[in-house]
Amino acid sequence: MKKRFLQFALIAFVLFAQDTIAQELYMPRNIKKSYENGTRSKDGKPGVNYWQNRGKYNMEISVDPKTRLVSGTETIIYENNSKDTLRNLVIRFVNNLHKPTSSRGSDVSNDFLSDGLTITSLKIENEVYKEDAKNWGTVGNVKLQKPILPHSKTTINIEWNYPLSKESGREGQIDETTFFVAYSYPRVSVFDDYNGWDRLPHTDRQEFYNDFNDYVFSVKAPKNYVVYATGDLLNPDEVLQPEFASRLKKSYTTNEILHIANEQEMKSGIVTKQYDWNVWKFEAKNITDVCFGLSDHYLWDASSVIVDKKTNRRASIQAAYDIKGTDFVNSVKNNQYALDWFSNNWPGVPYPFSKMTAFQGFADMEYPMMCNDSQMGDPVFAQLVQDHEVAHTYFPFYMGINETRYAFMDEGWATTFEYLIGIAEHGKEAADNFYKEFRVKHYINDRSSEEDQPIITMSTQVSGAGYGNNSYGKASLSYLALKDLLGDDLFKKALHDYMDTWNGKHPIPWDYFNSFNTSTGKNLNWFFNNWFFTNNYLDIAVKGISADKKMITVENIGGFAIPFDVVITYADKSKVILHQTPAIWEKNQKTAKIILKSTKKILQIQLDGGIFMDATPENNVLLVK
């Protein structure tokens, strides 16, 4: 009897252990080490030993429009808050992407290429380094003469220059006298608790990973050029004529859309002070990057909007665009709506910065407090693109996402917010159609081997359209599925807990998973494993109906835990819709049973996933005999 009891106990223990193991998510060894070291915690919060490095950047930058040369001097006070002694200093200069020798994710023209960064002077703790950066790619390494000790600071002085590319991408020349200047200064790369130095090269596909720094910087530009930048303009009276400085200041306190400078005023040369060169000064604190644009003919609109109703804090909203930029005529108005909506609905966190500027360029790209968007010729589509870029304020800028490795942590959320604000702006049907057309259709209709790679796959390791789908559509669908599963109230609570906890810090995917588990009081690992760690896709089917017509069986061919509607048509032509949340797949991710209560004769059963577009919709309908 005792032997049989032990056998039963052993079997029970094995089954329990298997169930427990099944709830654990795969975690790479370096991430496990971070949890073991206490820098991250399984409750989804930074661990008791969490740290991150940061810097104070003081920069003087000059742009010569005639030669397209950007030059600068900068002083960086860099804080090593880790327990490690740093014997190397890793410097990142993204614009070396333009060097002919740099690795790139796509072909480029000759106009894209340039000589890249030249360092004319480098001092670290007053020690002179003979480094000109000529052999650097987008990441360079400096062997330190004196190591940076744990919990210490070091001072770095750099003088540098580089040419803006004639062909504009995320930065570069827009037209003969308009430039968007981004990633324009050498910066200390991220040193973190799970990878050490971030040495991944920039290839113009995966995006960025930066520390939170404080910036004071100036931009020297010729007269008649207006400079638009991240941060607060500190000296409007020194660079603008009184009338235009007055208009700008007024825009900070009103909902009225003001034309700070129109086409004729810019052409007449009456907007800026008429010194040969003007020095525009800006400041931004606790932010991951700064950038700026300049032009001698762009129109300049501005207004503001209350983004925090508790404190009545306003954010400045500005737009800079060419006279032919018809999409941008409504840019300030659209961003007034967007900042208000994002602040009070989804994510429902007050816009955290003092400004947002839309600059007409070619990139359709986000930057802290700025977006560089194309002229689309379609005002509705242009608004959606701008909404997407502004949504990035929260991911990755409010939270320091490692976009290079985990693009789904920011692009997926921006796509989700783009969809949700689209419902408010254009109605659910229009938003659904846009989302399906641009975020799901190509993915679900493409059966190539890249399409069904797990979302957790490092972004640098996914090729082709698989990168875009993992980062945008599939990730967004997972967030929307979780929203459906939890309901809006609990989902928003968990989202706010996650964002508040990791504001100004560097979360990784497991912090998101753990944070939502803690905030909801639920073990959602089954859901996260289903969506992020598998080769699943979107495909459900009606398997059949029981002989007594009381139970429908639905098969999950693709595997993703998606919500869906069961649309039942009765013999009397009436219809009923039975909504199923992803919870239906928690216990069995392959087959679901749906109990029917009505006794009316059924003619047809149809499954409708809505934006969760089905790979084989033909098996979503069952005619009942």
BAMARNU-407242 format. One line per field, with one value per residue (C-alpha): residue in one letter; z, x, y; chain; residue number from 1. Coordinates in steps of 0.02 Angstrom, whole numbers, plus 50000, padded with zeros to 5 digits. Layout:
BEGIN
residu = c(A  ...)
zz = c(Z  ...)
xx = c(X  ...)
yy = c(Y  ...)
chaine = c(A  ...)
num = c(NUM  ...)
END
This chain:
BEGIN
residu = c(M  K  K  R  F  L  Q  F  A  L  I  A  F  V  L  F  A  Q  D  T  I  A  Q  E  L  Y  M  P  R  N  I  K  K  S  Y  E  N  G  T  R  S  K  D  G  K  P  G  V  N  Y  W  Q  N  R  G  K  Y  N  M  E  I  S  V  D  P  K  T  R  L  V  S  G  T  E  T  I  I  Y  E  N  N  S  K  D  T  L  R  N  L  V  I  R  F  V  N  N  L  H  K  P  T  S  S  R  G  S  D  V  S  N  D  F  L  S  D  G  L  T  I  T  S  L  K  I  E  N  E  V  Y  K  E  D  A  K  N  W  G  T  V  G  N  V  K  L  Q  K  P  I  L  P  H  S  K  T  T  I  N  I  E  W  N  Y  P  L  S  K  E  S  G  R  E  G  Q  I  D  E  T  T  F  F  V  A  Y  S  Y  P  R  V  S  V  F  D  D  Y  N  G  W  D  R  L  P  H  T  D  R  Q  E  F  Y  N  D  F  N  D  Y  V  F  S  V  K  A  P  K  N  Y  V  V  Y  A  T  G  D  L  L  N  P  D  E  V  L  Q  P  E  F  A  S  R  L  K  K  S  Y  T  T  N  E  I  L  H  I  A  N  E  Q  E  M  K  S  G  I  V  T  K  Q  Y  D  W  N  V  W  K  F  E  A  K  N  I  T  D  V  C  F  G  L  S  D  H  Y  L  W  D  A  S  S  V  I  V  D  K  K  T  N  R  R  A  S  I  Q  A  A  Y  D  I  K  G  T  D  F  V  N  S  V  K  N  N  Q  Y  A  L  D  W  F  S  N  N  W  P  G  V  P  Y  P  F  S  K  M  T  A  F  Q  G  F  A  D  M  E  Y  P  M  M  C  N  D  S  Q  M  G  D  P  V  F  A  Q  L  V  Q  D  H  E  V  A  H  T  Y  F  P  F  Y  M  G  I  N  E  T  R  Y  A  F  M  D  E  G  W  A  T  T  F  E  Y  L  I  G  I  A  E  H  G  K  E  A  A  D  N  F  Y  K  E  F  R  V  K  H  Y  I  N  D  R  S  S  E  E  D  Q  P  I  I  T  M  S  T  Q  V  S  G  A  G  Y  G  N  N  S  Y  G  K  A  S  L  S  Y  L  A  L  K  D  L  L  G  D  D  L  F  K  K  A  L  H  D  Y  M  D  T  W  N  G  K  H  P  I  P  W  D  Y  F  N  S  F  N  T  S  T  G  K  N  L  N  W  F  F  N  N  W  F  F  T  N  N  Y  L  D  I  A  V  K  G  I  S  A  D  K  K  M  I  T  V  E  N  I  G  G  F  A  I  P  F  D  V  V  I  T  Y  A  D  K  S  K  V  I  L  H  Q  T  P  A  I  W  E  K  N  Q  K  T  A  K  I  I  L  K  S  T  K  K  I  L  Q  I  Q  L  D  G  G  I  F  M  D  A  T  P  E  N  N  V  L  L  V  K)
zz = c(50000  50047  49884  49781  49878  49839  49655  49652  49743  49618  49471  49549  49579  49400  49332  49446  49395  49212  49235  49327  49196  49060  49138  49131  48984  48890  48948  48873  48990  49000  49048  49181  49251  49271  49375  49478  49506  49566  49433  49376  49476  49436  49498  49342  49434  49428  49550  49711  49620  49462  49386  49225  49160  49099  49037  49035  48860  48824  48637  48517  48341  48179  48011  47848  47718  47574  47612  47712  47844  48024  48153  48340  48507  48652  48832  48906  49092  49092  49249  49272  49396  49373  49479  49330  49292  49113  49021  48852  48799  48659  48553  48437  48282  48184  48033  47989  47905  47755  47741  47590  47702  47826  47830  47771  47759  47584  47428  47422  47289  47278  47348  47510  47535  47628  47717  47888  48054  48079  48257  48264  48452  48587  48771  48913  49087  49003  48926  48739  48626  48449  48371  48211  48194  48012  48039  48138  48080  48169  48330  48381  48525  48627  48738  48897  48970  49139  49174  49230  49404  49471  49533  49462  49328  49184  49072  48883  48764  48577  48426  48267  48097  47964  47800  47787  47648  47492  47490  47643  47741  47927  47914  47780  47650  47616  47482  47438  47596  47711  47819  47952  48068  48176  48262  48231  48375  48444  48599  48728  48685  48814  48944  49029  49151  49026  48878  48939  48800  48658  48507  48380  48220  48146  47974  47937  47979  48164  48262  48420  48600  48703  48881  48964  48964  49000  48853  48836  48655  48529  48341  48242  48076  47949  47960  47891  47942  48076  48185  48255  48386  48529  48692  48746  48647  48778  48682  48564  48585  48530  48367  48315  48273  48411  48317  48283  48457  48524  48414  48468  48653  48630  48549  48711  48803  48676  48581  48434  48286  48247  48089  48167  47996  47827  47655  47616  47786  47767  47591  47650  47777  47921  48036  48114  48181  48040  48109  47986  48101  48240  48385  48437  48613  48676  48831  48862  49018  49051  48869  48753  48607  48528  48346  48244  48074  47988  47836  47763  47681  47778  47845  48033  48128  48315  48455  48615  48707  48887  48910  49098  49158  49341  49329  49169  49096  48912  48774  48626  48456  48303  48118  47988  47807  47627  47540  47438  47595  47592  47719  47847  47841  47972  48063  48218  48229  48212  48344  48463  48449  48459  48613  48702  48651  48695  48862  48912  48825  48765  48840  48954  49017  49003  48860  48955  48855  48828  48639  48481  48310  48143  48012  47828  47763  47695  47840  47922  48079  48263  48369  48545  48530  48340  48191  48015  47898  47711  47605  47567  47464  47569  47726  47812  47784  47833  47997  48036  48000  48111  48248  48240  48256  48400  48488  48494  48626  48752  48671  48657  48728  48891  48919  48856  48741  48659  48484  48404  48487  48527  48401  48446  48616  48534  48357  48414  48544  48424  48297  48432  48483  48299  48279  48437  48398  48219  48288  48378  48224  48083  48158  48192  48017  47936  48070  48052  47864  47875  48006  47907  47745  47812  47966  47937  47757  47684  47835  47839  47650  47641  47679  47668  47802  47876  47920  48067  48165  48351  48395  48532  48398  48408  48280  48201  48164  48067  47880  47746  47786  47941  48030  47994  48037  48201  48250  48197  48152  48250  48407  48398  48377  48535  48634  48566  48603  48782  48794  48741  48864  49016  48975  48958  49143  49198  49039  49067  49250  49201  49060  49178  49308  49177  49106  49275  49339  49187  49144  49117  49127  49010  49011  48916  48860  49020  49121  49020  49045  49232  49259  49180  49280  49441  49399  49343  49478  49341  49273  49091  49042  48941  48836  48821  48774  48644  48562  48582  48589  48456  48267  48277  48154  48129  48072  48154  48081  48122  48153  48177  48280  48394  48341  48465  48398  48573  48553  48420  48405  48343  48290  48311  48160  48169  48357  48411  48558  48470  48507  48382  48357  48323  48211  48212  48083  48127  48015  48054  47980  48150  48203  48365  48394  48531  48569  48626  48715  48702  48871  48775  48724  48897  48938  48762  48629  48487  48513  48593  48636  48633  48717  48636  48740  48606  48544  48378  48216  48152  47968  47973  48089  48043  48133  48119  48185  48132  48123  48166  47983  47947  47836  47769  47785  47679  47827  47943  47883  47920  47842  47964  47891)
xx = c(50000  50141  50230  50073  50049  50228  50199  50042  50135  50277  50157  50065  50230  50286  50120  50128  50308  50264  50120  50233  50369  50240  50200  50381  50434  50595  50730  50905  51049  51104  50928  50920  51082  51005  50865  50990  51092  50939  50944  50772  50632  50504  50366  50399  50487  50669  50765  50843  51010  50943  51054  51077  51206  51172  51258  51249  51280  51329  51344  51378  51329  51347  51266  51331  51191  51309  51428  51304  51439  51384  51517  51515  51600  51528  51564  51491  51490  51460  51403  51450  51319  51361  51472  51585  51751  51741  51904  51832  51718  51597  51547  51397  51379  51227  51263  51415  51282  51320  51500  51527  51605  51460  51339  51164  51000  50961  51041  51074  51118  51278  51187  51161  51347  51468  51635  51553  51619  51786  51844  51966  51994  51956  51997  51941  51979  52098  52197  52221  52173  52238  52074  51999  51860  51903  51897  51736  51571  51413  51498  51675  51783  51905  52027  52035  52199  52114  51968  51802  51775  51607  51494  51604  51596  51709  51719  51730  51771  51746  51763  51693  51614  51522  51431  51243  51194  51118  50987  50878  50822  50791  50902  50989  50949  50763  50789  50926  50897  50805  50887  50836  50982  50963  51085  51205  51328  51443  51364  51412  51326  51217  51302  51168  51140  51098  51217  51353  51403  51279  51389  51256  51286  51149  51099  50954  50824  50816  50803  50884  50931  50990  51019  50916  51024  51014  51050  51094  51137  51146  51128  51220  51133  51139  51016  50842  50853  50730  50786  50658  50722  50693  50678  50634  50697  50792  50826  50684  50719  50900  50860  50688  50628  50512  50348  50389  50457  50294  50188  50287  50268  50081  50064  50124  49965  49824  49722  49716  49822  49944  50045  50211  50288  50206  50283  50301  50375  50505  50548  50563  50696  50605  50583  50755  50881  50992  51161  51262  51236  51110  51137  50979  50988  50887  50872  50794  50814  50798  50772  50847  50899  50888  50873  50831  50777  50811  50746  50745  50574  50466  50301  50288  50125  50104  49978  49965  49850  49820  49892  49871  49701  49749  49886  49829  50002  50012  50122  50177  50125  50218  50231  50363  50323  50342  50207  50169  50150  49961  49955  50037  49909  49809  49960  49945  49757  49781  49917  49810  49684  49815  49905  49740  49675  49833  49843  49665  49618  49753  49877  49793  49959  49982  50098  50263  50358  50344  50330  50289  50345  50294  50429  50401  50533  50541  50565  50394  50496  50483  50608  50592  50470  50477  50418  50488  50345  50318  50194  50067  49939  49805  49756  49675  49825  49942  49850  49865  50051  50074  49970  50084  50243  50173  50118  50301  50319  50273  50364  50514  50542  50443  50516  50692  50651  50791  50718  50871  50838  50653  50565  50395  50408  50383  50318  50183  50118  50126  50027  49899  49878  49869  49723  49633  49646  49593  49428  49400  49445  49365  49250  49278  49240  49367  49498  49470  49488  49648  49722  49680  49746  49911  49949  49877  49832  50007  50066  49925  49924  50112  50158  50346  50457  50494  50313  50286  50446  50413  50389  50521  50652  50784  50740  50913  50887  50724  50735  50620  50442  50455  50541  50400  50263  50341  50373  50210  50060  50085  50143  49998  49875  49945  49916  49740  49704  49762  49652  49504  49551  49570  49440  49481  49488  49607  49711  49732  49777  49912  49974  49989  50079  50203  50231  50245  50366  50480  50465  50643  50714  50757  50624  50647  50508  50513  50484  50326  50268  50304  50231  50065  50059  50083  49965  49822  49845  49839  49966  49963  50117  50009  49955  50129  50202  50066  50094  50279  50372  50286  50271  50083  49980  49798  49684  49529  49394  49222  49255  49074  48916  48854  48710  48593  48645  48696  48885  49000  49181  49308  49482  49631  49734  49853  49871  49864  49748  49635  49464  49326  49139  49025  48886  48736  48598  48433  48298  48189  48330  48374  48556  48652  48835  48928  49093  49236  49385  49558  49521  49432  49604  49685  49655  49662  49747  49695  49510  49369  49192  49051  48887  48728  48575  48448  48332  48296  48341  48513  48548  48728  48876  49011  49171  49225  49395  49376  49550  49620  49611  49601  49726  49591  49423  49336  49327  49251  49073  48967  48797  48692  48580)
yy = c(50000  50118  50079  50118  50281  50333  50292  50400  50539  50532  50539  50686  50776  50749  50812  50964  50998  50984  51106  51228  51215  51242  51410  51468  51573  51544  51663  51681  51647  51829  51884  51748  51817  51989  51915  51816  51974  52068  52202  52143  52066  51933  52048  52154  52294  52348  52241  52301  52311  52395  52530  52623  52742  52918  53074  53263  53330  53509  53535  53678  53628  53725  53690  53764  53745  53781  53639  53531  53515  53489  53523  53527  53526  53431  53396  53238  53205  53018  52925  52743  52685  52501  52389  52363  52446  52510  52488  52535  52675  52629  52779  52771  52879  52822  52933  52830  52726  52838  52779  52665  52533  52523  52377  52421  52329  52392  52465  52653  52781  52880  53031  52935  52905  53018  53015  53002  53062  53147  53177  53322  53316  53188  53207  53094  53158  53283  53142  53167  53022  53008  52955  53025  52894  52863  52675  52675  52607  52659  52599  52643  52584  52686  52592  52697  52753  52767  52649  52721  52651  52593  52733  52869  53003  53045  53198  53175  53317  53290  53403  53330  53358  53261  53299  53284  53167  53242  53105  53116  52965  52978  53131  53232  53363  53390  53524  53647  53751  53631  53498  53374  53343  53188  53067  53209  53193  53058  52982  52854  52691  52603  52496  52392  52250  52113  52141  52257  52375  52389  52358  52311  52411  52518  52455  52575  52443  52409  52569  52635  52608  52756  52810  52945  53101  53288  53403  53585  53622  53762  53764  53897  53934  54076  54220  54187  54004  53949  53804  53681  53559  53441  53536  53711  53860  53960  54121  54168  54354  54331  54241  54305  54479  54546  54517  54334  54301  54374  54260  54108  54150  54178  54007  53926  53980  53969  53841  53961  53904  54044  54068  54113  54147  54134  54112  54296  54338  54201  54260  54440  54398  54482  54331  54304  54425  54485  54437  54334  54186  54157  54038  53946  53874  53726  53619  53448  53342  53156  53113  52983  53093  53266  53320  53474  53537  53702  53794  53969  53952  53830  53895  53894  53860  53840  53822  53722  53604  53554  53380  53363  53420  53400  53531  53622  53590  53633  53565  53671  53604  53664  53624  53669  53635  53686  53787  53631  53525  53520  53378  53491  53631  53535  53464  53574  53545  53357  53353  53455  53315  53177  53242  53269  53097  53001  53093  53053  52890  52769  52752  52881  52951  53140  53185  53195  53327  53514  53512  53415  53477  53402  53434  53397  53278  53102  52983  52951  52935  52980  53076  53146  53293  53287  53187  53194  53148  53141  53235  53098  53192  53107  53203  53052  52940  53082  53102  52917  52919  53071  52988  52836  52939  53043  52883  52835  52970  52835  52690  52709  52885  52883  52710  52674  52528  52431  52446  52368  52201  52208  52319  52245  52331  52501  52478  52358  52482  52631  52528  52487  52669  52718  52597  52654  52839  52798  52731  52896  52998  52901  52770  52586  52524  52642  52604  52417  52428  52529  52413  52256  52330  52397  52291  52116  52078  52059  51960  51834  51809  51781  51602  51625  51551  51723  51760  51643  51667  51697  51880  51864  51831  51967  52099  52093  51908  51921  51948  52013  52061  51953  52097  52218  52096  52042  52222  52302  52194  52033  52124  52245  52102  52024  52184  52202  52019  52046  52201  52094  51958  52072  52204  52388  52432  52294  52311  52498  52472  52347  52459  52608  52504  52445  52619  52705  52573  52583  52768  52832  52656  52511  52374  52211  52092  51989  52147  52176  51996  51998  52171  52123  51961  52058  52202  52090  51960  51829  51707  51761  51661  51542  51693  51767  51599  51576  51745  51781  51613  51508  51495  51520  51619  51673  51531  51460  51346  51279  51096  51047  51052  50915  50803  50887  51058  51113  51128  51203  51146  51272  51218  51334  51284  51431  51424  51607  51641  51764  51836  51802  51813  51665  51730  51614  51632  51548  51480  51632  51742  51814  51822  51817  51858  51764  51851  51739  51816  51737  51656  51519  51452  51451  51268  51199  51302  51187  51157  51256  51204  51333  51288  51352  51396  51437  51299  51384  51295  51348  51380  51440  51464  51588  51636  51818  51871  52053  52129  51957  51909  51724  51634  51518  51606  51474  51354  51484  51448  51295  51266  51166  51033)
chaine = c(A  A  A  A  A  A  A  A  A  A  A  A  A  A  A  A  A  A  A  A  A  A  A  A  A  A  A  A  A  A  A  A  A  A  A  A  A  A  A  A  A  A  A  A  A  A  A  A  A  A  A  A  A  A  A  A  A  A  A  A  A  A  A  A  A  A  A  A  A  A  A  A  A  A  A  A  A  A  A  A  A  A  A  A  A  A  A  A  A  A  A  A  A  A  A  A  A  A  A  A  A  A  A  A  A  A  A  A  A  A  A  A  A  A  A  A  A  A  A  A  A  A  A  A  A  A  A  A  A  A  A  A  A  A  A  A  A  A  A  A  A  A  A  A  A  A  A  A  A  A  A  A  A  A  A  A  A  A  A  A  A  A  A  A  A  A  A  A  A  A  A  A  A  A  A  A  A  A  A  A  A  A  A  A  A  A  A  A  A  A  A  A  A  A  A  A  A  A  A  A  A  A  A  A  A  A  A  A  A  A  A  A  A  A  A  A  A  A  A  A  A  A  A  A  A  A  A  A  A  A  A  A  A  A  A  A  A  A  A  A  A  A  A  A  A  A  A  A  A  A  A  A  A  A  A  A  A  A  A  A  A  A  A  A  A  A  A  A  A  A  A  A  A  A  A  A  A  A  A  A  A  A  A  A  A  A  A  A  A  A  A  A  A  A  A  A  A  A  A  A  A  A  A  A  A  A  A  A  A  A  A  A  A  A  A  A  A  A  A  A  A  A  A  A  A  A  A  A  A  A  A  A  A  A  A  A  A  A  A  A  A  A  A  A  A  A  A  A  A  A  A  A  A  A  A  A  A  A  A  A  A  A  A  A  A  A  A  A  A  A  A  A  A  A  A  A  A  A  A  A  A  A  A  A  A  A  A  A  A  A  A  A  A  A  A  A  A  A  A  A  A  A  A  A  A  A  A  A  A  A  A  A  A  A  A  A  A  A  A  A  A  A  A  A  A  A  A  A  A  A  A  A  A  A  A  A  A  A  A  A  A  A  A  A  A  A  A  A  A  A  A  A  A  A  A  A  A  A  A  A  A  A  A  A  A  A  A  A  A  A  A  A  A  A  A  A  A  A  A  A  A  A  A  A  A  A  A  A  A  A  A  A  A  A  A  A  A  A  A  A  A  A  A  A  A  A  A  A  A  A  A  A  A  A  A  A  A  A  A  A  A  A  A  A  A  A  A  A  A  A  A  A  A  A  A  A  A  A  A  A  A  A  A  A  A  A  A  A  A  A  A  A  A  A  A  A  A  A  A  A  A  A  A  A  A  A  A  A  A  A  A  A  A  A  A  A  A  A  A  A  A  A  A  A  A  A  A  A  A  A  A  A  A  A  A  A  A  A  A  A  A  A  A  A  A  A  A  A  A  A  A  A  A  A  A  A  A  A  A  A  A  A  A  A  A)
num = c(1  2  3  4  5  6  7  8  9  10  11  12  13  14  15  16  17  18  19  20  21  22  23  24  25  26  27  28  29  30  31  32  33  34  35  36  37  38  39  40  41  42  43  44  45  46  47  48  49  50  51  52  53  54  55  56  57  58  59  60  61  62  63  64  65  66  67  68  69  70  71  72  73  74  75  76  77  78  79  80  81  82  83  84  85  86  87  88  89  90  91  92  93  94  95  96  97  98  99  100  101  102  103  104  105  106  107  108  109  110  111  112  113  114  115  116  117  118  119  120  121  122  123  124  125  126  127  128  129  130  131  132  133  134  135  136  137  138  139  140  141  142  143  144  145  146  147  148  149  150  151  152  153  154  155  156  157  158  159  160  161  162  163  164  165  166  167  168  169  170  171  172  173  174  175  176  177  178  179  180  181  182  183  184  185  186  187  188  189  190  191  192  193  194  195  196  197  198  199  200  201  202  203  204  205  206  207  208  209  210  211  212  213  214  215  216  217  218  219  220  221  222  223  224  225  226  227  228  229  230  231  232  233  234  235  236  237  238  239  240  241  242  243  244  245  246  247  248  249  250  251  252  253  254  255  256  257  258  259  260  261  262  263  264  265  266  267  268  269  270  271  272  273  274  275  276  277  278  279  280  281  282  283  284  285  286  287  288  289  290  291  292  293  294  295  296  297  298  299  300  301  302  303  304  305  306  307  308  309  310  311  312  313  314  315  316  317  318  319  320  321  322  323  324  325  326  327  328  329  330  331  332  333  334  335  336  337  338  339  340  341  342  343  344  345  346  347  348  349  350  351  352  353  354  355  356  357  358  359  360  361  362  363  364  365  366  367  368  369  370  371  372  373  374  375  376  377  378  379  380  381  382  383  384  385  386  387  388  389  390  391  392  393  394  395  396  397  398  399  400  401  402  403  404  405  406  407  408  409  410  411  412  413  414  415  416  417  418  419  420  421  422  423  424  425  426  427  428  429  430  431  432  433  434  435  436  437  438  439  440  441  442  443  444  445  446  447  448  449  450  451  452  453  454  455  456  457  458  459  460  461  462  463  464  465  466  467  468  469  470  471  472  473  474  475  476  477  478  479  480  481  482  483  484  485  486  487  488  489  490  491  492  493  494  495  496  497  498  499  500  501  502  503  504  505  506  507  508  509  510  511  512  513  514  515  516  517  518  519  520  521  522  523  524  525  526  527  528  529  530  531  532  533  534  535  536  537  538  539  540  541  542  543  544  545  546  547  548  549  550  551  552  553  554  555  556  557  558  559  560  561  562  563  564  565  566  567  568  569  570  571  572  573  574  575  576  577  578  579  580  581  582  583  584  585  586  587  588  589  590  591  592  593  594  595  596  597  598  599  600  601  602  603  604  605  606  607  608  609  610  611  612  613  614  615  616  617  618  619  620  621  622  623  624  625)
END
